[in-house]
Structures are given as structure tokens and as C-alpha cells.
């Protein structure tokens, strides 16, 4: 084991500063991968249909409703409430699919680590 005023005591092992720099580089790579995964999911369109296909909702990975399609047979002036429920159900299912895809994309990058405490 040797001593250097600049490096302190060394015994051939990586210094704390080198380990920290390596960790920062790994974190930056992970952030870049997470951004790429997020952008890939946000570019997708998620489709859900309910009521035997009479109502269909499409949302983007950014959780923006892109379109709602309602077949004429779903429109019953006597039962508007059911149509409203079908629309809500289709939108919620499409949003759930988008959330699931985002979680899957992020866990692929993080290896399942919960990085919420780090603001990631």
C-alpha cells in the first residue's frame, strides 16, 4: 500500500472518486435509456374496444385521447347512460394499456428497481 498526497492511500483498488464517476456515468446511461423507452411508448397508439366492439377508444402513450368510435347500434336514445359507460370503459382500458406499456418499458431499463425515491 502506498501513499500519495494527491490520491491518498492506495493499494491498487479503484478510488472513491473513480467509483463515483463510474456510477454517475451508469446513471446517465440509465436516464438516456429511460428517455428512449418513454419516447417509444409515447409514440404508440393503444386501442381498446368494449361492448362487443361497439365502442372503441384510441389513446396515445402520452395519455391523450386520439379518437372515439361508436357504432350506430350502440346509440340508443332511451339508454344514453349505457353509451356513456361504454365510452368511459373503453378510454380507461386504453389508458391502462398505455400505463402498462410504460411500466414495462421502464422496468426493462431499470431491471425492476424502484427509482421513485431518486425522482426518476
Secondary structure, DSSP 8 states (H G I E B T S, - for coil): -EEETTTEEESSS--HHHHHHHHHHHHHHHHHHHHHHHHHHHT-EEEEEETTTTEEEEEETTS-EEEEEE-GGG--TT-HHHHHHHHHHHHHHHHHHHHHHHHHHHHHHHTT---GGGT-
